[in-house]
């Protein structure tokens, strides 16, 4: 009887390990270029759709993103990265990008720097989900910019 119990437990462990490996490998640990996202702003003064397209060489093309700078805010005794918009007119044009960590990448254009953060995927061992990224504007209005991955060439993302 013990033999069968041990055998069943080993089988369950193998199945669980396989499921964890599939979930871990499905989201990816970095944004693999070329990749594009289409985004919308929730609560921002800039309206319309924004696009981001990253290329392998570190270049990018962005549409309708705000100009401004990275900043930090403290909420509930924790420091959070946020974005401080500078002017009302959005930027469209060439940019550059760099990976900051497994969960973040930085876009740069003109004097603007924006860090986008990957959503979480998985429950036990969360991984960055590069299908969905976001950044937050500084302030108490909780303005969020959400981006969803688009891979089709006809998506409008260059």
GROMACS elastic network, one bead per residue, 0.5 to 0.9 nm:
[ bonds ]
;  ai    aj funct       b0    kb
    1     4     6  0.53893   500
    1     5     6  0.65195   500
    1     6     6  0.88151   500
    2     5     6  0.50731   500
    2     6     6  0.61202   500
    2     7     6  0.84565   500
    3     6     6  0.52220   500
    3     7     6  0.60923   500
    3     8     6  0.86618   500
    4     8     6  0.60635   500
    4     9     6  0.85126   500
    5     8     6  0.51796   500
    5     9     6  0.61747   500
    5    10     6  0.86168   500
    6     9     6  0.50956   500
    6    10     6  0.61325   500
    6    11     6  0.85670   500
    7    10     6  0.51592   500
    7    11     6  0.61862   500
    7    12     6  0.86837   500
    8    11     6  0.50160   500
    8    12     6  0.61723   500
    8    13     6  0.86079   500
    9    12     6  0.50921   500
    9    13     6  0.61636   500
    9    14     6  0.86643   500
   10    13     6  0.50629   500
   10    14     6  0.62427   500
   10    15     6  0.87215   500
   11    14     6  0.51575   500
   11    15     6  0.62864   500
   11    16     6  0.86370   500
   12    15     6  0.51394   500
   12    16     6  0.60805   500
   12    17     6  0.85187   500
   13    16     6  0.51074   500
   13    17     6  0.60434   500
   13    18     6  0.85335   500
   14    17     6  0.51489   500
   14    18     6  0.61665   500
   14    19     6  0.86862   500
   15    18     6  0.51083   500
   15    19     6  0.62341   500
   15    20     6  0.86643   500
   16    19     6  0.51391   500
   16    20     6  0.61748   500
   16    21     6  0.86161   500
   17    20     6  0.51089   500
   17    21     6  0.61534   500
   17    22     6  0.86826   500
   18    21     6  0.51080   500
   18    22     6  0.62534   500
   18    23     6  0.86550   500
   19    22     6  0.51745   500
   19    23     6  0.61847   500
   19    24     6  0.84698   500
   20    23     6  0.51282   500
   20    24     6  0.59020   500
   20    25     6  0.85068   500
   20   122     6  0.88472   500
   20   124     6  0.87934   500
   20   125     6  0.83592   500
   21    24     6  0.50066   500
   21    25     6  0.60533   500
   21    26     6  0.85171   500
   22    25     6  0.52717   500
   22    26     6  0.60787   500
   23    26     6  0.53461   500
   23    27     6  0.72472   500
   23   121     6  0.82805   500
   23   122     6  0.68330   500
   23   127     6  0.87305   500
   24    27     6  0.65526   500
   24    28     6  0.75554   500
   24    29     6  0.89467   500
   24   121     6  0.85476   500
   24   122     6  0.76003   500
   24   125     6  0.76771   500
   24   126     6  0.79450   500
   24   127     6  0.66266   500
   25    28     6  0.58655   500
   25    29     6  0.82758   500
   25   127     6  0.88332   500
   26   129     6  0.86127   500
   27    30     6  0.87502   500
   27   121     6  0.70634   500
   27   127     6  0.66631   500
   27   128     6  0.64219   500
   27   130     6  0.65834   500
   27   131     6  0.77653   500
   28    31     6  0.74609   500
   28    32     6  0.82447   500
   28   127     6  0.74831   500
   28   128     6  0.68307   500
   28   129     6  0.68666   500
   28   130     6  0.70524   500
   29    32     6  0.87467   500
   29   102     6  0.56797   500
   29   103     6  0.74715   500
   29   127     6  0.68884   500
   29   128     6  0.59902   500
   29   129     6  0.78670   500
   29   130     6  0.79968   500
   30    99     6  0.77355   500
   30   101     6  0.81603   500
   30   102     6  0.56196   500
   30   103     6  0.71399   500
   30   104     6  0.81558   500
   30   105     6  0.86231   500
   30   118     6  0.89636   500
   30   128     6  0.75454   500
   30   129     6  0.87300   500
   30   130     6  0.71563   500
   31    34     6  0.85276   500
   31    35     6  0.72879   500
   31    54     6  0.85933   500
   31    99     6  0.80599   500
   31   102     6  0.86490   500
   31   103     6  0.89802   500
   31   104     6  0.87645   500
   31   105     6  0.80387   500
   31   118     6  0.89553   500
   31   130     6  0.60435   500
   31   131     6  0.89778   500
   32    35     6  0.64550   500
   32    54     6  0.84989   500
   32    55     6  0.87275   500
   32    56     6  0.77605   500
   32   130     6  0.87567   500
   33    36     6  0.82595   500
   33    53     6  0.84126   500
   33    54     6  0.55988   500
   33    55     6  0.50497   500
   33    57     6  0.84116   500
   33    58     6  0.85234   500
   34    53     6  0.71033   500
   34    54     6  0.53581   500
   34    56     6  0.56996   500
   34   151     6  0.87333   500
   35    52     6  0.82770   500
   35    53     6  0.57882   500
   35    54     6  0.53885   500
   35    55     6  0.69504   500
   35    56     6  0.88543   500
   35   149     6  0.74534   500
   35   150     6  0.74515   500
   35   151     6  0.64543   500
   36    51     6  0.72595   500
   36    52     6  0.54700   500
   36    54     6  0.62411   500
   36    55     6  0.89092   500
   36   148     6  0.83585   500
   36   149     6  0.57254   500
   36   150     6  0.53477   500
   36   151     6  0.60877   500
   36   152     6  0.86899   500
   36   155     6  0.88414   500
   36   157     6  0.63894   500
   36   158     6  0.81638   500
   37    50     6  0.82791   500
   37    51     6  0.57276   500
   37    52     6  0.52397   500
   37    53     6  0.65678   500
   37    54     6  0.89091   500
   37   131     6  0.80422   500
   37   132     6  0.80749   500
   37   133     6  0.82875   500
   37   147     6  0.55574   500
   37   148     6  0.51215   500
   37   150     6  0.51887   500
   37   151     6  0.79339   500
   37   157     6  0.75699   500
   38    49     6  0.68176   500
   38    50     6  0.57524   500
   38    52     6  0.65721   500
   38    53     6  0.89086   500
   38   146     6  0.83089   500
   38   147     6  0.52543   500
   38   148     6  0.54042   500
   38   149     6  0.63832   500
   38   150     6  0.65281   500
   38   155     6  0.85042   500
   38   156     6  0.88512   500
   38   157     6  0.76464   500
   39    48     6  0.88004   500
   39    49     6  0.57432   500
   39    51     6  0.61238   500
   39    52     6  0.82026   500
   39   133     6  0.88268   500
   39   134     6  0.85680   500
   39   145     6  0.67592   500
   39   146     6  0.52790   500
   39   148     6  0.60776   500
   39   149     6  0.86628   500
   40    47     6  0.79492   500
   40    48     6  0.68533   500
   40    49     6  0.53141   500
   40    50     6  0.62309   500
   40    51     6  0.89344   500
   40   144     6  0.85898   500
   40   145     6  0.59070   500
   40   146     6  0.56435   500
   40   147     6  0.65783   500
   40   148     6  0.88954   500
   41    44     6  0.56682   500
   41    45     6  0.85410   500
   41    46     6  0.74306   500
   41    47     6  0.70324   500
   41    48     6  0.78366   500
   41    49     6  0.77891   500
   41    50     6  0.82201   500
   41   143     6  0.73461   500
   41   144     6  0.59735   500
   41   146     6  0.63688   500
   41   147     6  0.87770   500
   42   142     6  0.86298   500
   42   143     6  0.57732   500
   42   144     6  0.53156   500
   42   145     6  0.62066   500
   42   146     6  0.78010   500
   43    46     6  0.86600   500
   43   141     6  0.76678   500
   43   142     6  0.77097   500
   43   143     6  0.50616   500
   43   144     6  0.70173   500
   43   145     6  0.87072   500
   44    47     6  0.70034   500
   44   137     6  0.85335   500
   44   143     6  0.58527   500
   44   144     6  0.76222   500
   44   145     6  0.81472   500
   45    88     6  0.74651   500
   46    64     6  0.80318   500
   46    65     6  0.83004   500
   46    66     6  0.75056   500
   46    88     6  0.71372   500
   46    89     6  0.77258   500
   46    90     6  0.70959   500
   47    50     6  0.87637   500
   47    64     6  0.85678   500
   48    64     6  0.76650   500
   49    63     6  0.80328   500
   49    64     6  0.69903   500
   50    62     6  0.74113   500
   50    63     6  0.52424   500
   50    65     6  0.61308   500
   50   147     6  0.81970   500
   51    61     6  0.80041   500
   51    62     6  0.54991   500
   51    64     6  0.69647   500
   51    65     6  0.78559   500
   51   147     6  0.81326   500
   51   156     6  0.79430   500
   51   157     6  0.59457   500
   51   158     6  0.86355   500
   52    60     6  0.71015   500
   52    61     6  0.59828   500
   52    63     6  0.65660   500
   52    65     6  0.86676   500
   52   147     6  0.85746   500
   52   157     6  0.67286   500
   52   158     6  0.82782   500
   53    59     6  0.85921   500
   53    60     6  0.53756   500
   53    61     6  0.52086   500
   53    62     6  0.63512   500
   53    63     6  0.89797   500
   53   157     6  0.60628   500
   53   158     6  0.62453   500
   54    57     6  0.85527   500
   54    58     6  0.70304   500
   54    59     6  0.62689   500
   54    61     6  0.68090   500
   54    62     6  0.87319   500
   54    95     6  0.88914   500
   54    96     6  0.80454   500
   54    97     6  0.71572   500
   55    58     6  0.57775   500
   55    59     6  0.53951   500
   55    60     6  0.57249   500
   55    61     6  0.84265   500
   55    96     6  0.88726   500
   55    97     6  0.86284   500
   56    59     6  0.72358   500
   56    60     6  0.89314   500
   57    60     6  0.87178   500
   57    96     6  0.89811   500
   58    95     6  0.87576   500
   58    96     6  0.56310   500
   58    97     6  0.53246   500
   58    98     6  0.65026   500
   59    94     6  0.73562   500
   59    95     6  0.59679   500
   59    97     6  0.61209   500
   59    98     6  0.89300   500
   60    93     6  0.84978   500
   60    94     6  0.58869   500
   60    96     6  0.50871   500
   60    97     6  0.64521   500
   60   107     6  0.79975   500
   60   108     6  0.89124   500
   60   158     6  0.89125   500
   61    92     6  0.76604   500
   61    93     6  0.56373   500
   61    95     6  0.55831   500
   61    96     6  0.78982   500
   61   157     6  0.80217   500
   61   158     6  0.66901   500
   62    65     6  0.67522   500
   62    91     6  0.75117   500
   62    92     6  0.54691   500
   62    93     6  0.55467   500
   62    94     6  0.64401   500
   62    95     6  0.67216   500
   62   109     6  0.89715   500
   62   157     6  0.81640   500
   62   158     6  0.84549   500
   63    90     6  0.81246   500
   63    91     6  0.65091   500
   63    93     6  0.64989   500
   63   157     6  0.82268   500
   64    89     6  0.85465   500
   64    90     6  0.50255   500
   64    91     6  0.52676   500
   64    92     6  0.53009   500
   64    93     6  0.87595   500
   65    89     6  0.87806   500
   65    90     6  0.51173   500
   65    91     6  0.51853   500
   65    92     6  0.67635   500
   66    85     6  0.62782   500
   66    86     6  0.78507   500
   66    87     6  0.75420   500
   66    88     6  0.73364   500
   66    89     6  0.70083   500
   66    91     6  0.60239   500
   66   112     6  0.83475   500
   67    84     6  0.84864   500
   67    85     6  0.57767   500
   67    86     6  0.57324   500
   67    87     6  0.61664   500
   67    88     6  0.77971   500
   67    89     6  0.74933   500
   67    90     6  0.61613   500
   67    91     6  0.64168   500
   67   109     6  0.83613   500
   67   110     6  0.83002   500
   67   111     6  0.77737   500
   67   112     6  0.55232   500
   67   113     6  0.81552   500
   67   114     6  0.88489   500
   68    83     6  0.69939   500
   68    84     6  0.55094   500
   68    87     6  0.70642   500
   68   111     6  0.73721   500
   68   112     6  0.50412   500
   68   113     6  0.69438   500
   68   114     6  0.79609   500
   69    82     6  0.86981   500
   69    83     6  0.58037   500
   69    84     6  0.53636   500
   69    85     6  0.66227   500
   69    86     6  0.73818   500
   69   111     6  0.76278   500
   69   112     6  0.52655   500
   69   113     6  0.52522   500
   69   114     6  0.66158   500
   70    81     6  0.71841   500
   70    82     6  0.59961   500
   70    84     6  0.61644   500
   70    85     6  0.88315   500
   70   112     6  0.79670   500
   70   113     6  0.59395   500
   70   114     6  0.59304   500
   70   115     6  0.72706   500
   71    80     6  0.84960   500
   71    81     6  0.59933   500
   71    82     6  0.52543   500
   71    83     6  0.56419   500
   71    84     6  0.63242   500
   71   138     6  0.74356   500
   72    79     6  0.64162   500
   72    80     6  0.54436   500
   72    82     6  0.54584   500
   72    83     6  0.78580   500
   72    84     6  0.89892   500
   72   138     6  0.76175   500
   73    78     6  0.81229   500
   73    79     6  0.55430   500
   73    80     6  0.52482   500
   73    81     6  0.65461   500
   73    82     6  0.68107   500
   73   138     6  0.69180   500
   73   139     6  0.80386   500
   74    77     6  0.58960   500
   74    78     6  0.53135   500
   74    80     6  0.61213   500
   74    81     6  0.89686   500
   75    78     6  0.54118   500
   75    79     6  0.65247   500
   75    80     6  0.73668   500
   76    79     6  0.84197   500
   81   115     6  0.81648   500
   81   135     6  0.85307   500
   81   136     6  0.78663   500
   81   137     6  0.89910   500
   81   138     6  0.83446   500
   82   114     6  0.84842   500
   82   115     6  0.81401   500
   82   135     6  0.68744   500
   82   136     6  0.52244   500
   82   137     6  0.53268   500
   82   138     6  0.51234   500
   82   139     6  0.86437   500
   83   113     6  0.83966   500
   83   114     6  0.65805   500
   83   115     6  0.79880   500
   83   135     6  0.72440   500
   83   136     6  0.60323   500
   83   138     6  0.54468   500
   84   136     6  0.88533   500
   84   137     6  0.57940   500
   84   138     6  0.54317   500
   84   139     6  0.83331   500
   85    88     6  0.77129   500
   85   137     6  0.72078   500
   85   138     6  0.81659   500
   86   112     6  0.89611   500
   87    90     6  0.77767   500
   91   109     6  0.84160   500
   92    95     6  0.89961   500
   93   109     6  0.81930   500
   94   109     6  0.69811   500
   95   107     6  0.67079   500
   95   108     6  0.55440   500
   95   110     6  0.79192   500
   96   106     6  0.82569   500
   96   107     6  0.57872   500
   96   108     6  0.52508   500
   96   109     6  0.66319   500
   97   105     6  0.68522   500
   97   106     6  0.54295   500
   97   108     6  0.61691   500
   98   104     6  0.89592   500
   98   105     6  0.56214   500
   98   106     6  0.53794   500
   98   107     6  0.68929   500
   98   108     6  0.86172   500
   99   102     6  0.75320   500
   99   103     6  0.85993   500
   99   104     6  0.63406   500
   99   106     6  0.63344   500
  100   103     6  0.77224   500
  100   104     6  0.53627   500
  100   106     6  0.64182   500
  100   115     6  0.82307   500
  101   104     6  0.51123   500
  101   105     6  0.67936   500
  102   105     6  0.82349   500
  102   118     6  0.86498   500
  102   127     6  0.87551   500
  102   128     6  0.70907   500
  103   116     6  0.84502   500
  103   117     6  0.57385   500
  103   118     6  0.53493   500
  103   119     6  0.81244   500
  103   120     6  0.87750   500
  103   127     6  0.82104   500
  103   128     6  0.55508   500
  103   129     6  0.84074   500
  103   130     6  0.85245   500
  104   115     6  0.64682   500
  104   116     6  0.55937   500
  104   118     6  0.62612   500
  104   128     6  0.87474   500
  104   133     6  0.88220   500
  105   114     6  0.83817   500
  105   115     6  0.56060   500
  105   116     6  0.55671   500
  105   117     6  0.68716   500
  105   118     6  0.86659   500
  106   113     6  0.66608   500
  106   114     6  0.55590   500
  106   116     6  0.63060   500
  107   112     6  0.79990   500
  107   113     6  0.56633   500
  107   114     6  0.52044   500
  107   115     6  0.63043   500
  107   116     6  0.77510   500
  108   111     6  0.73331   500
  108   112     6  0.56061   500
  108   114     6  0.66254   500
  108   115     6  0.89187   500
  109   112     6  0.52574   500
  109   113     6  0.67270   500
  109   114     6  0.89584   500
  110   113     6  0.84444   500
  114   135     6  0.77669   500
  115   134     6  0.86013   500
  115   135     6  0.67414   500
  116   133     6  0.61130   500
  116   134     6  0.54031   500
  116   135     6  0.51962   500
  116   136     6  0.87681   500
  117   128     6  0.84496   500
  117   130     6  0.86091   500
  117   132     6  0.85679   500
  117   133     6  0.53237   500
  117   134     6  0.54220   500
  117   135     6  0.63097   500
  118   127     6  0.88464   500
  118   128     6  0.52625   500
  118   129     6  0.54927   500
  118   130     6  0.54134   500
  118   131     6  0.78304   500
  118   132     6  0.60719   500
  118   134     6  0.66968   500
  119   127     6  0.83654   500
  119   128     6  0.58165   500
  119   129     6  0.50966   500
  119   130     6  0.69006   500
  119   131     6  0.78980   500
  119   132     6  0.56139   500
  119   133     6  0.56604   500
  119   134     6  0.74654   500
  120   123     6  0.86372   500
  120   126     6  0.58081   500
  120   127     6  0.56870   500
  120   128     6  0.50042   500
  120   129     6  0.54270   500
  120   130     6  0.87148   500
  120   132     6  0.87171   500
  121   125     6  0.83826   500
  121   126     6  0.52559   500
  121   127     6  0.52439   500
  121   128     6  0.61100   500
  121   129     6  0.54537   500
  122   125     6  0.60481   500
  122   127     6  0.63772   500
  122   128     6  0.88851   500
  122   129     6  0.89614   500
  123   126     6  0.56580   500
  123   127     6  0.89194   500
  126   129     6  0.88295   500
  128   131     6  0.89030   500
  128   132     6  0.89884   500
  129   132     6  0.61092   500
  129   133     6  0.77260   500
  130   133     6  0.63130   500
  130   148     6  0.84988   500
  130   149     6  0.73951   500
  131   147     6  0.81291   500
  131   148     6  0.57565   500
  131   150     6  0.82231   500
  132   146     6  0.72516   500
  132   147     6  0.56094   500
  132   149     6  0.62086   500
  133   145     6  0.84164   500
  133   146     6  0.60307   500
  133   147     6  0.51304   500
  133   148     6  0.66812   500
  133   149     6  0.82476   500
  134   144     6  0.70032   500
  134   145     6  0.53706   500
  134   147     6  0.58779   500
  134   148     6  0.88572   500
  135   143     6  0.87802   500
  135   144     6  0.60800   500
  135   145     6  0.54051   500
  135   146     6  0.69805   500
  135   147     6  0.89123   500
  136   142     6  0.68737   500
  136   143     6  0.58794   500
  136   145     6  0.62180   500
  136   146     6  0.88434   500
  137   141     6  0.82857   500
  137   142     6  0.66907   500
  137   143     6  0.53578   500
  137   144     6  0.63823   500
  137   145     6  0.79899   500
  138   141     6  0.80205   500
  138   142     6  0.73178   500
  138   143     6  0.77250   500
  139   142     6  0.64586   500
  139   143     6  0.79909   500
  140   143     6  0.83146   500
  150   153     6  0.85271   500
  150   155     6  0.67205   500
  150   157     6  0.80520   500
  151   154     6  0.86268   500
  151   155     6  0.73547   500
  151   157     6  0.86930   500
  152   155     6  0.54010   500
  152   156     6  0.86215   500
  152   157     6  0.85103   500
  153   156     6  0.72012   500
  153   157     6  0.71630   500
  153   158     6  0.75398   500
  154   157     6  0.75220   500
  154   158     6  0.87603   500
  155   158     6  0.82044   500
